[in-house]
Amino acid sequence: VYKVEGTVVANGARSNYALENPLTGDILTIYNSSVGLTELLAHRNAGDYVELLVIVHDHHSGGYWRTNYVPGSVVVKEAPQVSDETKVANAITKLVADFTNYNVFGSIALPATDARYEGLTITWTSGTPTILSDAGEVVEGLEVDTNVTMTAEITLNDVIETVEIVFVAKAAEVATIAETLASIDAAADTAVWFEGVVLGFDKSGFYVGDETAAIYVRDTAKVANVVVGDEVSIKGIARIFYGTGNTAADARQFTYEVDASANFEIAKLDSDVENPMTDPMVKTVEELATTPFDIANATSAAFYGQFIEVTGKLENIQVGSFTNTYLTSGDKKVMINYNSTNEALALLTPLLGEEVTLILLPADLHFTDGWRLTFFGRD
């Protein structure tokens, strides 16, 4: 256990939260699976300098330590004095970490300041303005993805420095969510752009759907300020999640998801929009319980990304050391995802032992649990 100090920041693709030494720019990563991270959200947004407790979790294959935050331990402190030269150098480090090889769909809001340093300004110049403008706009009709070098000039009082960063201007247009799911590469991250309506939440993120399908957005740090019924445009990186630290070769689950921790943009288009997915597919417990664990069965399942209507007896069943809620039929069972919100799961408690019909959204296919179905607490 360590007591550490630093400025609360995001850490690119590594983590939604980290501590940065304002004097050196060194970063200590806080593990995304830490409990109580929402306590740090306001501090990250404000750029606060804090003291907190962490427990060392592991040394990642990427060459850095990950630590778990100890809930309730954060205290705001006075930040050390930092020279203008150091502030500019730190701003450059953050720009490089946040934007190197950033995928630009249509346009990007290029930062003009660094919230940590009052008076610091950033101006941008494109090396290929006919592809990606100084304002971050991709030319209409771009036919192929194109790398563009942007030069950022960082100014604070008398200190002026520049840095070159490569962006990727994307040729893609906005896609349906069914098209987005179909485009996700099983072996690599996939840049995506889609629009849809926020359908509901679980403990780690939320689902967005249109008339064609739904997709999961993993947002453990709650960076997306949305509610059910918000119509949104999302640009980001999608992948198949195989389990923490797992790959396709040793997969423990198959989850199609968008990662909100980095290279992620969300824009609200409208509010109070009705669910566009109004016709759930009817599936039986037997059908769901007999799906073999294989990526082909996840990718080819016609009901993945769709609401399904399932009828069965609602029971709490212990498997190994874990007790979860299932829909059962005879000796077959299918799990209600324990990652559904506590509020949604609480609504099922009075119905235990009853025959019920629920409207659910498949979350993933798991190597021991089979299909795990998310309940939003509405139907």
ChimeraX attribute file (.defattr): number of C-alpha atoms within 10 A of each C-alpha:
attribute: neighborCount
match mode: 1-to-1
recipient: residues
	/A:1	12
	/A:2	12
	/A:3	12
	/A:4	14
	/A:5	21
	/A:6	25
	/A:7	24
	/A:8	27
	/A:9	26
	/A:10	24
	/A:11	21
	/A:12	18
	/A:13	13
	/A:14	18
	/A:15	20
	/A:16	25
	/A:17	26
	/A:18	25
	/A:19	25
	/A:20	21
	/A:21	19
	/A:22	21
	/A:23	16
	/A:24	12
	/A:25	19
	/A:26	13
	/A:27	20
	/A:28	22
	/A:29	23
	/A:30	26
	/A:31	23
	/A:32	20
	/A:33	15
	/A:34	18
	/A:35	12
	/A:36	14
	/A:37	21
	/A:38	16
	/A:39	15
	/A:40	21
	/A:41	19
	/A:42	11
	/A:43	18
	/A:44	21
	/A:45	14
	/A:46	14
	/A:47	17
	/A:48	21
	/A:49	24
	/A:50	21
	/A:51	19
	/A:52	18
	/A:53	19
	/A:54	21
	/A:55	16
	/A:56	16
	/A:57	15
	/A:58	12
	/A:59	11
	/A:60	11
	/A:61	8
	/A:62	7
	/A:63	7
	/A:64	13
	/A:65	16
	/A:66	21
	/A:67	23
	/A:68	21
	/A:69	29
	/A:70	18
	/A:71	16
	/A:72	12
	/A:73	13
	/A:74	20
	/A:75	13
	/A:76	14
	/A:77	13
	/A:78	9
	/A:79	15
	/A:80	11
	/A:81	8
	/A:82	12
	/A:83	11
	/A:84	17
	/A:85	16
	/A:86	15
	/A:87	24
	/A:88	24
	/A:89	21
	/A:90	22
	/A:91	23
	/A:92	23
	/A:93	14
	/A:94	17
	/A:95	18
	/A:96	18
	/A:97	16
	/A:98	17
	/A:99	18
	/A:100	16
	/A:101	17
	/A:102	23
	/A:103	24
	/A:104	27
	/A:105	24
	/A:106	20
	/A:107	16
	/A:108	17
	/A:109	10
	/A:110	15
	/A:111	13
	/A:112	14
	/A:113	16
	/A:114	20
	/A:115	14
	/A:116	19
	/A:117	16
	/A:118	10
	/A:119	11
	/A:120	20
	/A:121	20
	/A:122	21
	/A:123	16
	/A:124	20
	/A:125	17
	/A:126	21
	/A:127	16
	/A:128	14
	/A:129	17
	/A:130	13
	/A:131	22
	/A:132	29
	/A:133	18
	/A:134	19
	/A:135	15
	/A:136	22
	/A:137	19
	/A:138	23
	/A:139	17
	/A:140	12
	/A:141	10
	/A:142	17
	/A:143	10
	/A:144	10
	/A:145	15
	/A:146	19
	/A:147	17
	/A:148	20
	/A:149	20
	/A:150	22
	/A:151	18
	/A:152	24
	/A:153	18
	/A:154	23
	/A:155	21
	/A:156	17
	/A:157	10
	/A:158	7
	/A:159	14
	/A:160	16
	/A:161	14
	/A:162	16
	/A:163	16
	/A:164	19
	/A:165	20
	/A:166	19
	/A:167	20
	/A:168	20
	/A:169	26
	/A:170	25
	/A:171	17
	/A:172	17
	/A:173	14
	/A:174	16
	/A:175	14
	/A:176	19
	/A:177	23
	/A:178	19
	/A:179	14
	/A:180	20
	/A:181	22
	/A:182	12
	/A:183	15
	/A:184	20
	/A:185	13
	/A:186	17
	/A:187	10
	/A:188	11
	/A:189	15
	/A:190	16
	/A:191	23
	/A:192	26
	/A:193	24
	/A:194	22
	/A:195	21
	/A:196	27
	/A:197	28
	/A:198	28
	/A:199	25
	/A:200	23
	/A:201	24
	/A:202	23
	/A:203	13
	/A:204	16
	/A:205	22
	/A:206	23
	/A:207	23
	/A:208	27
	/A:209	27
	/A:210	20
	/A:211	16
	/A:212	14
	/A:213	21
	/A:214	28
	/A:215	29
	/A:216	25
	/A:217	24
	/A:218	21
	/A:219	20
	/A:220	22
	/A:221	22
	/A:222	17
	/A:223	17
	/A:224	18
	/A:225	9
	/A:226	16
	/A:227	15
	/A:228	18
	/A:229	19
	/A:230	22
	/A:231	25
	/A:232	20
	/A:233	18
	/A:234	22
	/A:235	24
	/A:236	24
	/A:237	24
	/A:238	27
	/A:239	22
	/A:240	22
	/A:241	21
	/A:242	22
	/A:243	15
	/A:244	10
	/A:245	11
	/A:246	12
	/A:247	15
	/A:248	16
	/A:249	7
	/A:250	10
	/A:251	18
	/A:252	21
	/A:253	27
	/A:254	26
	/A:255	22
	/A:256	27
	/A:257	22
	/A:258	29
	/A:259	21
	/A:260	25
	/A:261	25
	/A:262	20
	/A:263	19
	/A:264	20
	/A:265	18
	/A:266	18
	/A:267	15
	/A:268	16
	/A:269	12
	/A:270	12
	/A:271	15
	/A:272	12
	/A:273	14
	/A:274	14
	/A:275	19
	/A:276	17
	/A:277	16
	/A:278	10
	/A:279	11
	/A:280	15
	/A:281	14
	/A:282	12
	/A:283	13
	/A:284	18
	/A:285	21
	/A:286	16
	/A:287	11
	/A:288	19
	/A:289	19
	/A:290	13
	/A:291	14
	/A:292	16
	/A:293	19
	/A:294	16
	/A:295	18
	/A:296	10
	/A:297	14
	/A:298	21
	/A:299	17
	/A:300	10
	/A:301	12
	/A:302	10
	/A:303	17
	/A:304	24
	/A:305	23
	/A:306	23
	/A:307	22
	/A:308	19
	/A:309	17
	/A:310	21
	/A:311	17
	/A:312	22
	/A:313	18
	/A:314	26
	/A:315	21
	/A:316	16
	/A:317	15
	/A:318	11
	/A:319	10
	/A:320	6
	/A:321	5
	/A:322	7
	/A:323	11
	/A:324	13
	/A:325	20
	/A:326	24
	/A:327	27
	/A:328	24
	/A:329	17
	/A:330	9
	/A:331	8
	/A:332	16
	/A:333	26
	/A:334	25
	/A:335	23
	/A:336	26
	/A:337	23
	/A:338	18
	/A:339	18
	/A:340	22
	/A:341	18
	/A:342	13
	/A:343	11
	/A:344	17
	/A:345	18
	/A:346	11
	/A:347	14
	/A:348	18
	/A:349	13
	/A:350	9
	/A:351	13
	/A:352	16
	/A:353	14
	/A:354	13
	/A:355	14
	/A:356	14
	/A:357	14
	/A:358	19
	/A:359	19
	/A:360	23
	/A:361	26
	/A:362	21
	/A:363	25
	/A:364	24
	/A:365	26
	/A:366	20
	/A:367	14
	/A:368	11
	/A:369	17
	/A:370	19
	/A:371	27
	/A:372	24
	/A:373	26
	/A:374	26
	/A:375	26
	/A:376	21
	/A:377	19
	/A:378	10
	/A:379	9
